Amino acid sequence: MPETLKRKPCNKPAIPPPRPTKQRKVADAPATSAQKLASTSSRIHLTLSDWISVYSFIDAHPHMTQLDIVRHFAALKTGALIFNQTTLSRKLRDRPKMEAWINDNPTALSSKRPRIVTCPQVERALVLWIKHMEDKGETVNGPMLQEKRKRFEEELEIPEEERLPGDGWIASFCKTYKILERERQRCQRVLAKYAARDRFNFDETALFPFCPPDHGLATKQMSGKKKDKFWVTVGLACNADGSEQLEPFLLENPGNHDASRTEVQSNVASIIGTTPRPG
């Protein structure tokens, strides 16, 4: 007699955990400034500076256990550093490697992991070239950096698979070597020669004089209006301490050559109390 095939019994459906009950809001309850307790996660990545402070504390207290060290930093009033004993043990094994990263780049202490550089010799050449250009008083921008990296890669015979042809690396490179901060410091040295009332800032903005509002108030559903795309450019300028604000002036747009548009510009200029100036 042939053996009868039996179907495997279905697994019992798992019972989902009960949903947490939401606390109902009391109607007309007064407002409160009470803050919820912050939930601290056990997976918080510390910076290299944080781990250096942990190493210094361990050197100063050699008889403390790793668990006591974890509890000590979790209860710091100046700012808790959350990590577990397993992470501390792993970081102690990597201590020589992590201490070698301190002088890797100017922002190493603020980073949470080592910065991977595909071609250190090219990056070093770029840093020296930027310093050389700064000493000469020349300005360096993104396209110049990209072209200079391309030339350095060719001169140093970097393999094609290791080259960076795009510009995605520029932002990380500038952030690592604080290039933007150095430019700000240079501008601050120039501005320090002048009083705040003598430093003027200028900006231009678009003005749509005939554009209707995007939405409004109504008692019933109404159809929208076609937006007028005509615009004029208005220049605004004032000094750093706000004691002197120049009158707004109108910049003529190259695309507005109609006689009617020119007349409209004159009307707009009379409204804001300015005279059109060539852009």
URCOR-V974678 format. One record per helix or strand. SS is the DSSP state (H for helix, E for strand). FROM is the first residue (numbers start at 1). TO is the last residue. If there is no record, write none. Layout:
((SS:FROM:TO) (SS:FROM:TO))
This chain:
((H:48:60) (H:66:74) (H:85:93) (H:95:100) (H:108:110) (H:120:136) (H:142:155) (H:160:162) (H:169:176) (H:179:191) (H:196:198) (E:200:207) (E:232:239) (E:245:245) (E:249:252) (H:259:272) (E:276:278))
